[in-house]
């Protein structure tokens, strides 16, 4: 099956596109990575997406417009990919996450979603799939996270299935550094996974506010600064970091105003210039490294993917605290392409009616879900068998039950 995957991450930096050919003969999933690219968001639309993200307030009219226009943007990118790479059997669209609802307080005991502290209660990815189906002429699997949340899971990160199948032959921490950083711990007991905290999101927000650039190219600005130990200590006191896996987070906690508000509450000044960038880079390094050492002390290698691998200062910091750090490129999967290919795999499994998560701790899935579920919804719906064959519908007859 040829599967085209479309996704955009927390950083809203581009639309990722991947084409893969998949089959699962004899219980072995084989994925041939045909192509991958990134397409820029239309600048005005990207600006509106960022303006709608937490902690900003927005109205339902803008949500409706964004849902349509994000769907149209994904549709255009998908249609162009099909023109360039050839026909596909299925499109998988992750959409653009605009809110991930997690309750970090005490469990309320009020039902399935409230049975654990830190439970995910809902998640919203915009990008109406009907536009993608209409433009590409192919069925679209979408809304990949909600079924896992309905089963008591975090709905994120979903990459644990790919990591377990691909890297589970030895103790490994698979680390993805996007806007939010996440880890999957495999090869040494049950699979464990979760978001460690900010990846690039706080640093990118600080860079954008100070320089107008979207990120710190190669980590050069952070390399020119010095870590502020007092500010770093305050930021490391964030309660989220101490929560056990599985867990998930997003801009709802680590928004653009988070650093200033957190430091102000502690009576600590925000570091100036490059010192701020150095401090935020070290925050990501420390929270990632401490999570891996705490939860997987026997880890033999750390396989890093995501946009963060291109930040030399960040990668050097990780290598100073962890052994066996390699990028996913070295193992045959381009760092920027991993997440899009992961969605291609999940879409394929969903189309085959197979679950998209792996077993975790205490009889739950790696996401924390109580049971395995098939992820996603299908647009248009699959037709039901018709006993008299497919004929044009022209009359409705009502019968009493």
Residue, then its C-alpha position, 0 to 999 in steps of 0.5 A: x500500500x502506498x501511503x502519503x502522510x501529512x503533518x505539522x508539529x508544535x513549532x508550526x514550522x512547515x508541513x511535513x510530507x512523506x510517501x511510504x510503501x508498506x506491507x505486513x506479510x508474515x507479521x513483519x511490517x516492511x516500510x519502504x521510504x519512498x520520499x520526504x519533503x517539507x513545504x512552507x506554510x503560507x506566511x499569513x496562515x502560519x501567523x494566524x495559527x500561532x496567534x490562535x495557540x495558547x494562551x491566546x483567546x480566539x473565537x469559534x469563527x476563527x477556529x472554523x476558518x482555520x479548520x478549513x484553510x489548514x485543510x486546504x493547505x494540506x490538500x494543496x501539499x498532498x495534491x502536489x506530492x501525488x503529482x510529483x511522486x505518483x498515485x497513492x492508495x491512502x492519505x494520512x493527515x495528522x492536521x495541526x494541533x491547536x490544543x492538547x487538554x491535560x488535567x495535571x491536578x488530583x484525579x477526580x474519580x469522575x469517569x474514565x478520563x479522570x482515573x489518573x492524575x495528569x490525564x489527557x481529556x481531549x485534543x484538537x487537530x485542525x485541518x478538515x480532511x474533506x478538503x484533502x479527500x476532495x483535492x487528492x481523490x483518495x480516502x483520508x485517515x485523520x484524528x489519530x489521537x482521540x481514540x487513545x484518549x478515549x481509552x484512557x491514554x495520553x494520545x501522545x506521543x504516538x511514535x512509541x509503536x514505530x520506536x518499539x518495532x524499529x529499535x527494540x532489539x537493545x536498550x534504547x531511548x528514542x528521543x524526538x526534539x520538536x517544539x515539545x521533546x518526547x522519549x520512548x524507552x524500549x529494549x529493556x522491559x515494558x515500553x514507556x513513553x512520554x513528553x519530557x517537556x519543552x524541546x524547541x518551543x521556549x527557545x524558538x519563542x525567545x529567539x523570535x521575540x528578540x531577533x525576528x528569526x524563527x529559531x536559533x540556527x545551529x545553536x550559534x546564539x546559545x553558544x555565544x551566551x552563558x547559562x544563568x544558574x539561578x534562572x535555570x534552577x527556577x525553571x527546573x522546579x516546574x512540577x511537570x518534570x517530576x511526573x512519571x511516564x506516560x505523560x504529555x504536555x504542550x503549549x498549554x503549559x509551555x507557552x510564549x509567556x511561560x518563562x517570563x511569568x515563571x521567573x517573575x513569580x520567583x522574583x528572578x530576572x529574565x536573562x538578557x540576550x544570548x544568556x537567555x538562549x543558552x539557559x533555555x537550551x540547557x533546560x531542554x538538555x537537562x530535562x531530557x537527560x534527567x528523564x532518561x537517566x531516571x527512567x531507563x538507567x540501562x540505556x545503551x544508546x539515545x537515537x535523536x530525531x526531529x528539528x532539534x538535531x540540527x542545533x549543534x549546541x543542544x546536541x553537544x549538551x546531550x552528548x555531555x550528559x548521555x552516552x551513545x547519542x546518535x541521530x536517526x540519520x545514522x540508522x537510516x531514517x532522516x531525522x526530519x522525516x521520522x515523524x511523517x513516516x510514523x504517521x504513514x505507518x499508523x495510517x496503514x495499520x489503521x486501514x488494516x484494522x490494527x492497533x496503533x499502540x504497543x503494550x506498556x506498564x501494568x497491563x496498559x499501553x505505552x500511552x497509558x491507555x487501558x486497551x489497544x485501539x485502532x487509531x483515527x477516523x476515515x473520510x469518506x466513510x468506507x461503504x457498507x456491503x449492499x446485498x443487491x449490488x451498488x445501484x443509484x439511490x432514488x427512493x426512500x421507503x419508510x417501514x414501521x419497526 
